[in-house]
Amino acid sequence: MAEYPAPYLIQFPKLGAPDIGYISVSENVQGPLPFAVQRVFWTYYTPESIVRGRHAHMLTEQVVIAVSGRITLTTELADGTIHIFRLEDPNVGLYVPPCSWHTMQYSHSAVQLVLASQPFSAADYIRDYEEFRRIWAPKS
């Protein structure tokens, strides 16, 4: 299986000033994105009590951005390494590799933007935690 880096934060350019506002840009899929974007989706109005995600991907890499509000995103690698990220700056994205089980919780005002390396495919999702551990377990 392919080797992927652990989840990490990506800083997007923050252009502007407090008196006029800001814009963040990533053009022509030149850095800081580690892949060509094939799918874009966003979530919003998610109740704070709901935990979304609860899956991993076989191939899809993602960058998750909280364009509004706060998202607490937890990742777990098959070796048991857990990272907790608090996304609340619209110019910061989190790279989530395919081998990472992930969950998200949102503030009520959160809008999550996801840039994905693959088009949607139900076969790409690993929705059973034990299957995730079996597939991605470190080989000895």
N, C-alpha and C positions, 0 to 999 in steps of 0.2 A: 504494500500500500504506500501511497505517496506520503512524504513527510511534510507537515505544515507547522508553522510557528505557533506558539501559544497566543492566546488573545492579547491584544495590545491596543493602546490608544493612538489615534491618528489626529494630529493637529491640522485643521484646514486653515487657509489664509483668512484673516479677519480684517477686512478692508473697510475703512470708514472712521467715524468718530461718534462720541456720545450725542453730540448736537444734531447729527444728520442720520444716524443709524449705521448699520453694518450689512455687508454682504460677504458670504463665503463662497468660493468657487473652486471647482476642480474641472478643468477643461481637457478635452481630447484624451481622456483617461491617462493623462500623464500624472505622475505622483500627485498626491500621496497615496492614491488607491493602488492596492497590490494586484488588481485584476481588472479586466474589461467588464463593464456593467452590462448585464443581459436582462435584468429585471429590476424594477423599482416598485416598492409598495409602501404604504403608510398606514398606521393605526391611530385611532383617536377616540376620545370619550370612553376609554376603558375604565370601569369602576376600580377604585383603589384596592378593593378586596380581591380582585381577580389576579391570578398568576397565569401569564401566557407563556408560550414557548413549550417547555417540557418535551424537547426533542433535540436531535442532532441531525446532521446531514451527512450523506455519503460523499458528495462532491461539492456542494454549494458553499462558497465562501461568502461572508456578508460583512458589510460595514453598517453599524447601527448608529443613528444620530437622533438625539432628543432635540428636535427643532423647536419645541416648546415644552415647558414643564420639566419634570424629573422622571428618569427611568432608572430603577435599580436593576442591573443585569448581573446575574450570577452564571458563571461558566464552570463546568467541571470537565477536566480531561480524563481519559480512560485510566490514567495512572493515579487518579484520585486528587490531583491538584485542583483546588478550588480558588477562583478569583471572584471578587465582588467589585463591581464598578458602579459608580453613581454618575450618570450622565445628566447634565443640566446646562451645558454650554452648547449652543447650536453650531459652534465651529469646532467641536470635538466629536470624533466618531470612534467607535470601538470595532476593531477587526475581530470577527468570530470565525475561526477555522471550521471546516466540516467535521472534524473529529471532536467537537466540543458540545456536550450536553448544555443547554442553556434555558434559563427562565428569566422572565421579565415581570416587574411590578411597576405600576405607573402612578404618578400623581393624577388627579382628575383632569387637569389641564394639559397633560402630556400629549404631544404629537410625536410619534416615532416614524422616522424615515429609514427605510432599509434599502441599501444598494446591494444587489446580489449578482454573483458571477454566473449563475445558470438560470434558464427559464424554469418556471414551476414544473415539477414532476413529483407526483405522489410517491414514486419509487425511491426518490432521493431522501425521504424522511425516515428517520429511525425514531419511532414514537414509544417504544418499549425500552425502559431504562436498562434492564438486564441484557437485552439484545445489544444495546449501545456498548455496554461493558465488554461483552463477548467479542463483538466485531473489532473494537478499537483497543482491546487490551494489549499492553506491551508484549511483544514476542520475546521469549527467552532463548 
